[in-house]
Amino acid sequence: MGNFRRVCLLTVAVFLAVCFSFHGLAVDGNRTVAGSQTRTYFQETRQELTIHTIEGRQKGPTLLIIAGIHGDEGAGCLTAERYIDVKLEKGNLIIVPRLNGPAVDSGKRCGLGGDMNRLFNLPPGSSNPDAKLVNLAKQLIRQSDYVLNLHQGHDFYNPRWVSRKRNPSKWGQSNVIDKATYHLPSGRKLELGNFAKQVANRTNQRISDGDFHFTVNNTNTSGKRSRHREQRGSLTYYSLYHQQKIALGLEATKNCSLAEAISYLTIAINAAIEEAGIRAEALPSESRQSAGELWEARSKSLSKGKGKG
């Protein structure tokens, strides 16, 4: 009887250990609310990372939103945070507002290990200090059907030269894909180009100023003549070529106010959620006024925090 009790206790302990881990990564903090869960990793370190998971009442696809891979692109982090309290009717969201905490805190592109969006091809067992964050992001990608990586780029992308600020070498106001059509081993195809185009169409219907419409930027990353071969270490490239996921880089321009950039990214994310077939009770407001109020509230919160410190 004593042995049976010990076995039962051991089984319960193992079960709890599994529940409070994430595919082999220790969880420092865990908070669950009906339909949502918040996990914190690497707590009380410079690389502390919080992940929000929201489950819909009905089964459906899972969309991953990642922001803060570059610390000097603050609109992404602020926009991603708007989704952590969304309630879903169908499908799931995974939200990572600040993947690269040290970079975000310093307001610089790179964190402790260099440009994190070039580290998704690190070899196993890499000693790069950002490897643990990259590996955690990879696990989230494996759980997802769609992946959005939020960015801000200078000027405006256009497939043809229009001006110094609107041409193929720019990134702003674009849905970035690594390939238009990806052929799966099963014979099926992932039509990234079509998905990105539909998301852009939905987005542009809600943006009145045509100068800020989104276009599709196909970097054709694996091609021999690609202008962006460095992107083979990127998060979206890993998502597509190693995990066969539909992945977009959403690039808002830096040639506007922060409130406007948040508004543009919100519109683009909402469009992607709708195009993926995920349904929410309500999505974040797309108005510039709402985005501005968000930034003002966040600024006041940060100021109070500094005062207390």
VONUMI-883897 format. One record per residue: residue in one letter; x, y, z of N, C-alpha, C, O in turn. Coordinates in steps of 0.2 Angstrom, whole numbers, plus 5000, padded with zeros to 4 digits. Layout:
<atoms>
AXYZXYZXYZXYZ ...
</atoms>
This chain:
<atoms>
M500449945000500050005000500450065000500350114997 G501050065004501450125004501850134997501950184995 N502050074994502350084987501850114982502050154978 F501250094983500650114978500650194979500550234974 R500650214986500550284987501150324984501050384981 R501750294985502350334982502350334975502550394972 V502050284972502050284964501550344962501650374957 C500950344966500450394964500750464965500650504961 L501150474970501350544972501950564966501950614964 L502350514964502850524959502450534953502750584949 T501950504951501550514945501350584945501350624939 V501050614950500750674951501350724950501250784946 A501850714953502450764953502750764945502850824943 V502750714942502950714935502450754931502650794926 F501850744932501350774928501350854929501350884924 L501450874935501550944937502150974934502151034931 A502650934934503250964931503250974923503451024920 V502850924920502650934913502250994911502351034907 C501751004916501251064915501651124916501451174912 F502151124920502551194921503151194917503651224919 S503151164912503751164907503551174900502851174899 F503951194896503751214889504251174884504751204882 H504051114883504451074878505251074881505651084877 G505351064887505951054889506251124892506851124895 L505951184891506151244894505851264901505151254901 A506151274906505851294912505451354912505651404909 V504951354915504451414915504551444922504451414927 D504751514923504851544929504151574932504051574938 G503651594927503051614930502451594925502551574919 N501951584928501351554924500751574927500551574933 R500251604923499651634925499151614920499251624914 T498551584922498051564918497351594919497151604925 V497051624914496351654915495951614909496251584905 A495351604910494851574906495051594899494951654897 G495251544895495351554888496051584886496251594880 S496451594891497151624890497651604895497451584901 Q498251604893498751594898499351634896499551654891 T499751654902500351694901500951654905500851634910 R501451644901502051614904502651664903502751704898 T503051664908503651704908504251654909504251614913 Y504751674905505351634905505951674906505951734906 F506451644909507051674911506951734915507251794914 Q506551724920506351784924506951814928507351774930 E506851874929507351914933508051914930508551914933 T508051904923508651904919508551964914507951984913 R509051984910508952034905508552014899508252054896 Q508551944899508151914893507451884895507251844892 E507251914900506551894903506051894897506051944893 L505651844896505251844890504551814892504451764896 T504051854890503351834892502951814885502951854880 I502551764886502151734880501451734882501351704888 H501051754878500351754879499951704874500051714868 T499551654877499251614873498451624874498251614879 I498151624868497351634869497051584865497151574859 E496551544868496251494864495551514863495151544868 G495251504857494551514855494151464858494351404860 R493451474858492951424860492951374855492751314857 Q493051384849493051334844493751324841494151364841 K493851264839494551244836494651284829494151294826 G495251294828495351334822496151344822496551314826 P496351374816497051384816497451424821497051464825 T498051424822498451454827498851504823499251494819 L498851574825499251624822499751654828499551674833 L500351654826500851674830501051754829501251764823 I501051794833501251864833501951874837501951874843 I502451894833503051904837503351974835503252004829 A503552014840503752084840504352094844504552044848 G504752144842505352164847505952124845506352114849 I505952094839506552054837507152104836507752094837 H506952164834507352224833507152284838506552304838 G507552304842507352344848507252414846506952454850 D507452434839507352504837506652514833506652564829 E506252464834505652464830505052454835504652404835 G504952514839504552504844503752494843503452474847 A503552514837502852514835502652434836502052424837 G503052394834502852324834502752294841502252264842 C503152314846503052294853502352324855501952284858 L502252384854501652414857501052384853500452384856 T501052374847500552344843500352274846499752254847 A500852234847500752164849500452164856499952114857 E500552204860500252214867499552224866499152204871 R499252254861498552264860498152204860497552204861 Y498452144858498152084857498052034863497751984862 I498452054868498452004874497851994877497751944881 D497352034877496752024880496152014875495552014877 V496251994869495751984864495451914866495751874868 K494751914865494451854866494251824860493951854855 L494351754859494251724852493651684852493551644857 E493251684847492751634846492951574842492751514844 K493451584838493751524834494451534833494751584831 G494851484834495651484833495951504839495751514844 N496651514838497051534843497651584841497751594835 L497851624846498351664845498951654850498851634856 I499551664848500151664852500451724851500651744846 I500651764857500851834856501451844860501551824866 V502051864857502651874860502851954859503151964853 P502651994863502752064862503452094862503652144858 R503952054865504652084866505052024866505351994871 L505151994860505651934859506351954862506651914865 N506552014860507252024861507352084866507452144864 G507152064872507152114878507752164878507552224879 P508352144878508852184879508952234873509052294875 A508752214867508752264862508152314862508252374861 V507652294865507052334866507152384871507052444870 D507452364877507652404882508152464880508152514883 S508652444876509152494874508952534868509252584866 G508352514864508152554859508552544853508652584848 K508952484853509452474847509252414843508852364846 R509452404837509252344833509452284836509052234836 C510052274838510352214841510352204848510352254852 G510352144850510352134858511052104860511552124857 L511052054864511652024867512051984862512651984862 G511651954857512051914852512051934845512151894841 G511951994844511952024837511252034834510752034838 D511152034828510552044825510151974825510251924822 M509651974830509251914831508951884825508851824824 N508751934820508351904814508851874809508751864803 R509451864811509951824807510251764811510751734809 L509951744816510151694821509751634820509851584824 F509251624816508851574816509151514812508751464811 N509751514810510151464807510751444811511251414809 L510751464817511251444822511351374822510851334822 P511951344823512051274824511751244831511751284835 P511651184831511351154838511951164843512551154841 G511751184849512251194854512651264854513151264857 S512451304850512751374849512851404856512351404860 S513351444857513551474863513251544862513351584867 N512951564857512751634856512251644862511751604863 P512251704865511851714871511051724869510651714874 D510951734863510251744861509951674859509351664857 A510351624859510151554856509551534860509051504857 K509451544866508951514870508251544868507751514868 L508351614867507751644864507551624857506951614856 V508051614853507851594846507551524847507051504843 N507851474851507551414851506851414854506451374852 L506651454859506051464861505551484856504951464855 A505751534852505351554846505251504841504651494838 K505751464840505651404835505151354838504751334834 Q505051344844504551304847503851324846503451294844 L503851394847503151424846502951424838502351414837 I503451434834503351424827503051354825502551344821 R503351304828503151234827502451224829502051184826 Q502151264834501451254836500951294832500351284833 S501251334827500751384824500651364817501051314814 D500151394814499951384807500151444803500351434797 Y500151504806500351564803500751604807500751594813 V501251634804501751674808501851744806501851754800 L501751794810501851864809502451894813502451884819 N502951924809503451954812503452024811503452054805 L503352064817503152134816503852174816504252164820 H503852224811504452264810504252344808503652354807 Q504752384808504652454805505252464801505852454803 G505152484795505652494790505652574787505152604787 H506252594785506252664783505952664776505952624772 D505552724775505352744768504752694766504452664770 F504752674759504152634757504452584751504752604747 Y504252524752504452474747504052484741503452494741 N504352474735503952464729504352424724504952434724 P504052374721504452334716504752364711505252344708 R504552434709504952464704505152534707504852564712 W505652564704505952624706505452684705505252694699 V505252714710504852774710505252834712505152894708 S505552834717505952884720506452864725506452804726 R506852904728507352884733507052854739507352814742 K506452874740506052844746505552794745505252764749 R505452774738504952724736505252684731505252704725 N505552624733505952584728506052514731505852504736 P506352474727506452404729506952394735506852334738 S507352434736507752424742507552454749507852444754 K506952474749506552494755506152444758505952394754 W505852454764505452404767504852424770504352384770 G504752484771504152514774503452494770503452494764 Q502952484774502252474771502252414766502052414761 S502552354769502552294764502452234769502552234775 N502152184765502052114768502652074765502652064759 V503152064769503752024766503651954766503451924772 I503751914761503751844760504451824757504751854754 D504651764759505251734756505151694750505651684746 K504551674748504451644742503651644741503251644745 A503451654734502751664733502351594733501851594736 T502651544731502351474731502951424734503451414731 Y502751384739503251334742502851274741502351254743 H503251224738503051154737503251114742503751104744 L502751084745502751034751502950964748502850944742 P503350924752503450854750502850814748502950774744 S502250834751501650794750501350814743500950774741 G501650864740501350884733500950944734500750974729 R500750964740500351024741500751084741501351074741 K500451144740500751204740500551254745500051254747 L501051284748500951344752500951404748501451424745 E500351444747500351494743500451564747499951594748 L501051574749501151634753501051704749500751744752 G501151704742501051754738500251774738500151834739 N499851724738499151744738498951764745498551814745 F499151734750498951754757499151824758498851864760 A499851844756500051904757499651964753499552014756 K499551944747499151984743498452004746498152054746 Q498051944748497451954751497451994758497052044759 V497951984762498052024768498152104766497852144769 A498552114761498752184758498052214756497952274757 N497652174752497052204750496552224755496252274755 R496452174760496052194766496352254770495952294772 T497052254770497352314774497152384770496952434773 N497352384764497252444760496552474759496452534759 Q496052424760495352454760495252494766494752534766 R495652484771495552524777496052584778495952624783 I496452594774496952654774496752694768496752684762 S496552754770496252804765496852834761496652854755 D497352844764497952874760498352824756498652784759 G498252834750498652784745499352784746499652734744 D499652834748500352834749500652784755501152764755 F500152764759500352714764500052654763499952614768 H499852634757499552564756500152514756500752534755 F499952454758500452404759500552364752500052354748 T501152344750501252304744501652234747501852234752 V501652184742501952124744502652124741502852144736 N503152114746503852114745504152044745504252014750 N504152014739504451944739505151944738505451964733 T505551934743506251934743506551874740507151874738 N506151824738506451764735507051734738507551734734 T507051734744507651724748508151664746508751674747 S507851614744508251554743508551554736508951514734 G508351604732508551604725509251624724509551664728 K509651604719510351624718510451694717510951724718 R509951724714510051794712509651844717509551904716 S509451814723509051854728509551914730510151904732 R509251974731509552024734509652024742509952064745 H509251974744509251974752509451904754509051874758 R509951874752510251804754510351804762510351754765 E510451864765510551864772509951844776510051834782 Q509351854773508751834776508651764777508151734780 R509151724775509151644776509251634783509151574785 G509451684787509451674794508851704798508951704804 S508351724794507851754797507251714800507251654799 L506851744804506351704807505851684802505551624803 T505651724797505151704792505451644788505051604786 Y506051654786506351594782506351534786506251484783 Y506551534792506551474796505851444796505751384795 S505351484797504651464798504451424791504051374792 L504651454786504351424779504851364777504551314776 Y505451374777505851324774506051264779506251214777 H505951274786506151224791505451194794505451134796 Q504951234794504351214797503751214793503151204795 Q503751234787503251244782502651284784502051254784 K502751334787502251384789502151444785502651464782 I501551474784501451534781501651584785501351604790 A502251624783502551674787502551744784502851744778 L502351794787502451864784502851904789502851904795 G503251944786503552004790503152064788503152084782 L502852094793502352154792502852214794503052224800 E502952254789503352314789502952374789502752394783 A502952414795502652474794503252524793503752514795 T503052584790503552634788503752674795503352684799 K504352694795504552744800504452814798504552854802 N504252824792504152894790503452914792503052934787 C503252904798502552934801502652934808503152914811 S502152954811502152954819502052884822501852844818 L502252874828502252814831501552794831501352734830 A501052834833500352814833500152794826499752744826 E500352824821500152804814500452734813500052694810 A501052724815501352654813500952604817500852544814 I500752614823500352564827499752554824499552494823 S499452604821498752594818498852554812498452514810 Y499352564808499452524801499652454803499352414800 L500052444808500152374810499552334813499452284811 T499152374816498552344819498052324813497752274813 I497952374808497552354803497852294799497452244797 A498552284798498752234795498752164799498552114796 I498852164805498752104809497952084809497852024808 N497552134810496852114810496652084803496252034803 A496952114798496752084791497052014790496751964788 A497651994793497951934793497551884797497451824795 I497351904803496851864807496251844804496051784804 E495951894800495351874797495451834791495051784790 E496051844787496151804781496351734783496251684779 A496651724789496751654792496151614794496251554795 G495651644795495051614797494951614805494551574807 I495251654808495251664815494651714817494651764814 R494251704822493651744823493751774830493851734835 A493751834831493751864838493051904840492751924835 E492951904846492351944848492452014846491952044844 A493052044847493252114844493952114844494352084848 L494252144839494952154838495152224840494652274840 P495752244841495952304843495752364838495752354832 S495552424841495352474836495952494831496552494833 E495752514825496252524820496352604819496752624815 S496052644823496052714823496752744825497052714830 R496952794822497552824825497452854832497952854836 Q496852884833496752914839496752854845497052874850 S496552794844496552744849497352724850497552714855 A497752724844498452704844498752764848499252744852 G498652824847498952874851498752874858499252884862 E498152864860497952854867498352794870498552804876 L498452744867498852684869499552714871499852694876 W499852744866500552764867500652814873501152814877 E500152864873500152914879500052874885500452894890 A499652824886499552794892500152754894500352744900 R500552724889501152684890501652734892502052714897 S501752784889502252834891502152854898502652864902 K501552874900501452894907501652834912501852844917 S501452774910501652714914502352704915502652694921 L502752714910503452714910503752764914504252754918 S503452824914503752884918503652874925504052884929 K503052844927502952834934503452774936503652784942 G503552724932503952674934504652704935505052674940 K504952744931505552774932505652814938506152814942 G505052854940505052894946505152854952505452874957 K504752794952504852754958505452714959505752704964 G505852704953506452674954507052724957507552704958 
</atoms>
